Amino acid sequence: MNREVDELAADADAKQAVLGAFAALYPWMRSHYSRPVRDYASRVFKAPALKSEPEVRSRSLAKLLGTIRNAGERNGLSIEAVAQICGEFEKRRVLQTGPHLFLLLEPEAYYTHIFSLLGLSAQACSTYVSYAVSTVSLVERPRKGPGWFNVDGVPTNVFGLSRSRMIGYSLLTGPGSYRFELMPTEPNAEGDALTQLRGLLPRTPFERPAHAIKAANLMLWPKLFGSSFAFLQIDDEDVADLVADHLSDAGSWLRTRLLEHPKIASNILAGLDGLAAGPWSGWLARGTDFFWFYENGKRLPLRLVGGDLVQPATGMKVARFTVPDILERLADRSLIPNLLLIFLVLSILPGVRALGGSYQPLYYPLMRYIICRALEDAGVDEDLRRALAGDDVPGAWGHRVIECDDDPFKQFLVGETGVTSGLLDRFGDTPFAEACGSMTSFVTDPSWQELDRRLRQGMVAPTDAEWAFA
């Protein structure tokens, strides 16, 4: 019993350390800890104040709205729904970027969408755009990830893939034939729940796992969340098309600065290396240089060397770092933008607030610092740098804010799911510090433990230059 008490006390202390770190880095958050989580959701979904902006911002926002419009039309939304989504997004400029591309019934995705709907409803909005990362692996941990789903507590192989076709492979793996096979790991685990889940999902084959999950979520949304919110989910393929739109525009920032300016790209990479060698290390790694390379279903890193994107393991030149080569590779999906490039076109350039998970509140401000430092060192874009410095809460914690043990799929099977005013009230009225539960994804993470230590020892501080664009 004493051990259990000690463990509970340690968990509570670890959670308070995380909340204390948040309050140190984001002082405006502290006042929300004792208030209903609805207040916090309302704050992060509140539209940033209108102000004059540089031309690069309005141009980038127009391109993002075009991508949203194209995605809505491709997903079969009505002209009226697409127009409403674009109109509200242009006014609100807030994007949920936390969940990976999971089925909506996956608790990690479901409760984040509940949180988003709390914020949107508080702002009298009726449309919802969510960016879902699809460059992730089918398996992120043993029997965990988009390729797995628990049914009655039994891990179930979503696409029925062998281990050799799952480990190391991405949701953007393709082309192929992927179906919702839903194969449980335990014998005799077939039951009504699995039969009902199969009936909810598409039965047709898909070229990529990401396509299958996006199609399934379109079918699941009205069943789970009703018709009060028009829902649109975009992913890395949409962002690849958005990057291509930027690069096809001879006057776009991405083309004139990142690809054609002699210093910007190298300044950014040098800034990432410098960050990794300093006290803010561990949060923004140089995993790949601007793009991931997809070959035989696997995601591989690249390095920018002498104007070429090179695969470091083999030395193979994948593409020239030029507009024609990049456009060709984006079109055939052999190149996919990396996280830094994704946030450039989704958030930093168009001035959109990004809501994310346990790492994003740290790495996103550092991204903004790296971009601004690269521009400053090159002596360009002072207007964009001023705009970035003056952004109103450019990023915030918005994914897994609500931690709940209830299984959404079980609730669905007994008719208890569906976003009603009662369900939103249930979660929305819960105090913030209670709604976030034990904050498992934070307290078990060595990176957050190390951050707490560095803050307490003064190794990093919110007054540091690296934190100036938070």
N, C-alpha and C positions, 0 to 999 in steps of 0.2 A: 504493500500500500504506500509506504514512504517513497519507494522508487517511482510509483505512478504520480504521486504528488510532486516530486522533484522534476519529473519529466514535463508535467503540465506547467509548472512554474518556469522551467527553462524555455518551453515553447512560447509562453506569454512574454517572457523577456525578449526572446528573439523577434517576436512580432513587434513589440514596442520599439526595438532598435531599428527595424525597417521603417516604421511610421515616423520615428525620429529623424532618420536619414531623409525621408521624403520631405518632412517639414523644414529641414535645413536647406534643402536644395530648391524646394517649391514652397516658400513660406505661406502663400495664399491657401495651401491645402489644409493647414493646421485647424483653421476655424470650422472645417467641414467634418472633422473626426467625430464630434458629438451630435452632429445634425443628421437628419434622414438622408440616406444615400441618394434619394431623388434630387436633393439640393445640389449635390456634387455633380450628378449627371446633367442637371439643368445648366450648371456653370460651364461644363466643358463642351456642351452643345450650343451654348449661346453664341450667336454670330459675332465675330470680331467687329470692332467699331469701324465704320466707314472712314476712309481717309484717302488722300491723293496717293497714287502709286506709280511706280515707273512703268514704262511701256512694256518692258519684259514681263511684268506681272500680268497685265491685262491680256497680252498675247498668249502667255502660257496658260492662263485660265481658260481662254477661248478654245485652246487645243484640248485641254482636259474635258471641257464640256462637250466637245465634239466626240471624244472617245466614249464618254458616258452615253451620249445620244446614240452612237453606233452600237454600243453594247445593248442598250435597251431595245432598239429595233431588231437586232439579231436574236434577242431572247424572246421576241414575240409580244412585247408590250405595246399597248395602243399608242397612237400618236399623242393623244391627250396625256396619258400617263408619263410618257417620255418627256413631254414639254413641262409637266409639273415637276418631275424629278430634277430636270436641269434648272428650272426656275428657282426651286427651293435650295438646290445646292449652290447656285451662284450667289444667293443671298447669305446662306449659312456658312459655307466654306469650312465645313468640318467633316473629316473622313475617319471612319472606324477602320483601322489598319491592323488590328491585333490578331484576330483568329486566323489560323492556317485554314487551308481549304478542306474542312471537315464536313461531313454530313451535318445538317442542322440539328439532328437529334443527339449528336455528340455533346455531352454536358459542357465541355470547354467552349464550344461555339454557342450553344443554346443560351447560357446565362449571360454571355457577353452581348448577345442580341437583345436579351431582356433589358440589360443596362442601357443599351443604345436607345431602345424604344422609350425608356423612362425619360431620357434626356430630350428626345425628339418630341414626345407628347407634351413635355413641360414647355417647349418652345412652339407649341401649336403647329408642328409639322406633320405631314402625312406621307412623306416619302423617305426612303432610307437607302443610302449607297454604302456598301461595305467592300473594302479591298481585302481579298483573301489570298495570302501567300501560297503559290502553287509550285514554287521551286523546291519545296521541302521533300523529304524522302517519304516513300510509302510507309516505312517503318522508322520511327524516331527513337523508340526504346523497345525493349522486348515486348512484342504483342501490343504495342501502342503506336498510334499514328494514323494517318488517313486510310491506310490499308487494313485497319482493324476496327471492329466495333463490338462492344459487349452487348450480348442479348441474354437476359436472365442471368447475368454474371458470368457468362461463358464467352471467352474471346472468340470472335467470329471473323474469319478471313473474308473481307468484303468482296474481293474479286476472284477468290479461289486460286490465287497465284502460289506457285511453289516458293520456297524460301530463297532459292537462287534467283528468282525473278522479282523479289521484293527488297532484299538487303542491298543497299547502295543505289537503288533505283528511285527516280523522282516521279512525282505526280504528272510531270510533263513527258514521261516516257512515251514513246510512240515511234512510228505508227504501229498499230496492232489491233487486236480485238479484245475489248474489255467489257465484261458483263458483271452484273451484281449477282454473283454466285452465292454469297453468304454461307460459307462453309464453317460450321462450328468445330472447335478443336477437340471437343469431348464427344465420344461415341454416344449415340442415343440422345443427343441434345436437341434433335428436331422437335419442335413443338408449335403451339398456336402462335406464340410471339414471333418466331422466325417466319412462319407462314404469312402473318399479317405484315411484317416488315417487307418481305418480298413483294407483297401486293401494293406497297406504297411507292416502290422504286421502278424506274424504267426497265423494260425487258429487252430493249434493243442493244446491240453492241456499239461500242464507242472506240474511236481511234486512240484516245489517251485517257488514263484514269481521271485527269482533271476535268475532261469534258463530261465524263459520266457523273462525277459528283456535282458539277454545276447544273446539269440537267435534272438530277435528282432533287437538288435544293429548290429549283423552280417549282417542282411538284409538291415538295414538302411545305414550303413557306405558308400557303393559305391554310393548309391543314393544321399547322402548328400555331400560326400567329394571326390567322384571320385575314380579313380584307381591309383593315383600317389603315395599313401602311403599304404603299407600293414599294417593293423590294427589288434592288438590283445589286448583283454581286459581280465585281470585276476582279481579274487576276493578272498574273504576270504576262500572259499572252496579250491581254488588252494593253498593258503597259508597253510591251514590245512594239505594238502598233502605234502607241502614242509617241514613243521615242522615234520611230520611223517618220511620223508626221513632223516632228521637230526637225529632224535631219533633212527632210525633203524641202524645208523652208530655208531659202538662202539667207534670210535675215534673222533666223532664230538664234537665241542665246546658245542653245546646245550645240548648234553647228559652228557658229562664229567663235565661240569661246572654248568649249571643251575639245572639239576636233581640230579647229583651224588656228586657234591662237597658239603661238609657240611655247607658252609657259604654263597655261592654266592646268592642263592635265598633269604635267609633271609636278607642279606646285601641290596639287591635291594629293598625289601619291607620296610626295615628300612629307606633307603634313600628317598623313596617316602613319608613316613610319616614325615621325617625331613623337606623335601621341603615344604610340606603342612603347616608346622608350622612356616615357615620363610618368608622373604620378597618377594620371588618368588612364593608364594602360588597362587592358583587359575588357574594355567595353566596345571598342570600335576596331575590329581586326581588319587587316588588308587581306581578306579571303581570296579575292580575285580582283583584277583591274577592270572595273566598269562593266564587264560582261562575263557571264558563265558560258562555257562551251558545252554543248550537248552532243555526245557521240555514243552510239549503240545503247541509248537509254540511260546513260549516266551523265551526271553533272561534273564538269572538270574545271579547275581554275585556270586563269590566263594571267600572263604578265605582259605589260606594255614595254617592249624593248625596241628602241630605234625605229619607232613608227609602225611596229608590227605587234599584233596580239599573238603571243607565243605560249604554247603549252609547256610549262616548265619541266614536267616529268620527261618529255621526249625531245624538247627543243623544236617541235614542229610549229611552223608559222600557220596560224589558223586564218588570219585575215589582216589586211592592212588597216591601220587606224584612220580610215578615210571614209567619206560618205558613201561612195558606191559599194565598197566591200561590206560595210556595216549594214547597209540597207538590204543587200542580197542575203546576208546571213540572218538578219531579223525576220525576213520574209519566210525563209525555210525553217525557222525555229532552231537553227544550230547555234545561234547566239540569243541569250536572254539577258536583259539588264540585271545588274546586281543591285543590292539593297540601296547603296548610295545613289545610284542613278535613278532607281525607282522613286526614292524620296525627293530627288531633285525635281522630277516632272510631276509628281503627285502633290507635293507640298511646298518645298522650298521656293521654287520659281513662281507658282501660281498663288502663293500666300494662303494655303489651306492648312487648318489645324489638324494635326495627326494624333489620333488616339491609339495607344498600343499597350503591349503587355509588360512583363516584368523587366525586360532589358531595354525596351524602347525609350522609356523616360530618361535613360542615361545616354544611350548612343545617339539619339536623334539631336539633342543640343550640341553634341560634339561634332556631328556631321555639319551642322550649320556653321560652327566655328571654323572647321576645316575649309569649307567653301569660302567663307568671308576672308579668311587669312590668305587663301590662294589668290583671290581677287585683289586684295590689298597689296600683296607682294608683286602682283603684275601691274598695279597702278591703274585698274579699270573698274568700271561699274560702281562708282561711289553712290549713285542713287539706289541701286539694289542693296548695297551694304547698309545704307541708312534705313531702308524699308525692313530689312531683316532685324536690325537692331531695335526697331520700334514695334515689332509684332506683338500682338496681345495673346499671351499664352499659346505660342506656336505648337506646342505639343503637351500631352498630358497622359497620365495613366488612365486607360479606358478598357482594358481587356482583363478578364478574370477579377474584376472589382467585386462582383458577387460570387461568393464561394458557397455552393449548396450541394448537399449530399443526395438530394432527391434525383432519381433517374428520370429524365424527361420522357424517355421511351415508355417506361412503366406508367407514368402519368398519362401519356397519350393513350395507351391501351385501355385504361379504365375511364377514359373520357374526361380527365382532369386538366388537360393541357389546352392551349389556345389562349392567346393574350386577351383577356377580358380586363375591364377596369379593376375588378377584384384582384386579379393576379398582379397587375402593376402596383396596386395599392399595397399588397402584401410585401412585395420587395421594396417598393419605394419608401414606405414608412419605416423600414428597418434602419437603425442608426448606422452610419458609415462604418465605424469601427467594429460593429457586429456583423454587418453584411459581408465584409471581406474575410470573415472566418479566421482560420489559422494562418492564412497567407502562405500556404505550403510552398508555392513556386518561388517565394522569396527566401523564407527562413532556411530552406534546405540547400540554397544556392551559395557556394563558396564565394562567388563574386560579390554578393550583397554583404556577406560577413566581412569580406575584405574592405568593401566600401565603408562600412560602419567603423572599422578600425582606422582607416585612413582619415575619415572625418574627425574622429575623436582625437587623433594624434596630430591634427592640423596639416597632414600631408596634402590633402585637397580641401578646398573651401569654395563656397558659392561666390566668393569674390574673385576667384581665379579667372584669368583671361579665357580659359577654355570653356568656362560656364557662362560667358557673357551673352550668349544668344539663346538661353533657355527661356 
